[in-house]
Amino acid sequence: MKKILAALFFSFALYSCDDGDITVTSFDLENSDLTLCEIDDKKVLWAVNNEDVYESMSLELKDNSLNDTLTQAILTLDVSEDIEINLSGEDNRLVYRIYDSEVNGREYFCQGVPPGEPRVLEEYVSAGGVVIIRTRFNDIRLDADADGDGVLNGEEGYDPDGNHLDTDGDGIPDYLDIDDDNDNVPTATEKNASPEDPTTAEGYLDTDEDGIPDYLDPDDDNDGVLTRHEIDPEDVQRAIDENSDDFLSPIPTAEVDGLPNYLNEGVSLPNFEHDLQLDHHITRSYRSTIEIKDFNLIRQDGSGEDIRFDSYVLGRLDVTRIPFQQFTNLQQENEEEEENDEEEN
């Protein structure tokens, strides 16, 4: 960084008869892993470098298009449209600083009043420019596990072209579905086998040895009764009511030889007819990429030194475990019917 600044200052002196502008392509802090704080209703994204030179880059934003609260620690949940914010005034600005000693970013940027140390040696503040925030899901790679069920997206039929596998036809693709076969036993519970259990070639539990893993098999024990009908609906309702991050599994109605009814081909009664479905809400990962275009950095010592950028990718903000609501087709229909009934009454 010192070499970069030295080159810049040399350029200023060399072209002193020019207008003072100079175009540079990058700082050491470009493409950083960013941290997000909220101070006085402003979102502050920052990155620091404490190697060779003590420096920071911080982006302060106050705009209605951003997430209204940081309880979810994310700039926006909108993955369909980019956000553009003009840099102007105190509310929206980019600040580059050099310090006289190591800087603790969280202490410096995440408190209402920065600490007295370290001391700022040089400061540059943006003049004009546009911030572009691009937010996308960060869990849709083939080797990711978007629904957290322990089966990778690629194995669950994720298709980059959008033709995703939906085994049970419930409107939620398998890679986002916590219950791929709609039997009210979560995939995370159904996929694992003990050493003595039969499995598929991929190593997933296959109770009836029909080549279909239990987590994709609507009748796990092949007794002619759907797995979902071998579980008491009261237990399913309890699972819905007491839903947690672990997606509580329904309790089987009984056990014979240590097996719940839905895994025992010799037990087909009782048979519960119902259409209850587990809560399918999950948590997801997001990535916001921050690019700044057509802006100047003005040195704040009165010299008027001006560093101009056409484009600068400040970095990315990765956020995990953000609640993501989703409903099966049947759940959506039931909710719409309830809303209509409320309106009529």
C-alpha positions, -999 to +999 in steps of 0.1 A: +000+000+000+029+024+008+043+018-026+009+026-042+005+058-023+041+068-030+035+063-067+004+083-066+020+112-048+049+111-073+024+113-101+007+143-086+041+161-084+050+150-119+018+163-135+014+194-112+005+215-143-024+192-151-058+194-133-046+172-104-068+142-114-052+107-117-068+074-125-058+043-105-072+008-107-070-007-073-061-004-036-049-032-014-084-033+001-102-041-032-123-073-032-123-076+006-144-097+028-166-070+044-181-067+078-215-049+084-224-026+113-252-002+120-245+032+136-270+060+139-294+045+113-265+041+088-252+008+075-214+007+076-194-018+055-157-019+063-125-037+058-091-032+074-055-041+065-029-042+093+000-056+072+028-033+060+004-003+064-025+004+088-054+012+065-092+009+062-119+014+037-154+021+049-187+026+031-214+045+050-250+041+036-284+055+046-310+045+021-346+033+022-339+005-003-317-012+023-329-037+049-347-017+076-330-036+105-298-054+110-313-081+132-307-103+101-273-087+095-280-084+057-282-054+034-311-066+014-331-098+008-340-089-028-320-112-051-339-101-082-328-065-086-296-046-080-296-016-056-280+017-068-272+044-043-257+078-051-227+088-030-234+123-017-232+142+016-226+126+050-252+098+047-237+080+017-199+082+014-168+061+010-138+068+033-102+056+030-079+062+060-043+055+070-035+052+107-004+054+129-009+019+144-030-012+141-068-006+138-095-028+153-123-025+128-151-036+150-141-012+177-135+016+153-166+013+130-192-004+152-194+021+180-211+055+180-178+073+188-145+059+174-117+054+199-090+080+202-064+055+191-051+048+165-047+083+151-057+090+115-027+101+094-045+106+061-081+105+050-098+105+016-135+109+012-156+102-019-171+129-040-199+117-062-202+082-076-227+053-075-227+023-052-241-009-069-252-037-045-258-071-061-272-097-038-276-133-048-282-166-030-249-181-020-261-217-016-270-227-051-238-244-062-239-280-070-217-288-040-237-267-016-267-278+006-293-251+004-319-268+026-294-281+051-307-317+050-273-333+044-278-340+007-259-318-017-278-297-042-263-316-071-276-349-057-311-334-052-315-325-088-305-288-087-304-275-123-286-243-132-311-238-160-340-239-135-355-274-143-351-286-107-362-320-095-394-320-074-398-356-064-431-352-045-445-325-068-454-302-039-440-271-056-408-270-037-377-284-055-358-311-037-328-289-031-349-266-010-373-292+004-368-305+039-391-334+031-384-346-004-410-373-005-438-356+015-441-383+041-437-360+071-404-375+081-376-350+072-350-359+047-323-353+073-338-380+094-346-405+067-313-405+048-289-419+075-284-456+079-268-475+108-240-500+099-265-530+099-292-512+078-297-518+041-286-489+019-286-477-017-254-476-037-249-440-025-250-451+011-285-438+020-310-458+041-332-481+020-355-499+044-374-520+019-344-525-004-362-514-035-333-492-047-351-460-037-336-443-006-361-437+022-359-400+019-373-403-016-397-432-010-433-424+000-437-460+014-405-468+032-413-503+043-433-513+012-464-524+032-489-507+009-495-479+034-479-445+028-453-435+054-472-403+061-504-424+070-485-445+095-478-415+117-504-400+140-516-366+127-515-353+163-477-360+163-474-342+129-493-312+143-470-312+173-440-312+150-455-282+132-464-263+164-430-269+180-410-264+149-373-254+155-341-251+136-338-289+138-372-294+122-387-317+149-396-351+136-430-366+142-432-394+168-441-428+153-474-443+166-457-474+180-426-495+177-424-533+170-390-550+173-376-515+178-390-502+145-416-475+141-447-485+121-436-467+089-404-488+088-420-522+096-436-540+067-455-563+091-474-534+106-500-516+085-525-505+111-534-480+124-538-461+091-542-423+095-557-405+066-547-368+067-531-341+045-510-323+071-475-312+060-445-302+080-433-265+081-410-261+051-393-229+061-355-230+059-325-207+064-304-196+034-270-180+026-267-147+007-238-128-008-238-091-015-211-078-039-204-041-036-191-022-066-186+016-068-185+034-101-174+068-114-162+084-081-134+105-068-115+102-035-106+137-022-077+140+003-090+158+034-060+180+042-070+208+019-045+199-008-073+191-032-056+159-043-081+138-062-080+101-070-105+091-096-120+056-101-141+043-130-149+011-111-139-003-078-151-036-064-150-029-026-158-066-018-185-089-006-207-095+024-215-131+031-244-138+054-257-172+065-288-186+083-312-160+071-349-172+075-365-181+042-402-188+041-416-213+016-449-231+013-460-262-005-488-259-031-513-274-006-501-250+022-506-220-001-541-232-010-550-237+027-537-202+036-556-186+008-588-203+019-582-191+054-577-156+042-609-157+021-629-170+051-616-142+073-625-116+047-660-131+044-665-131+081 
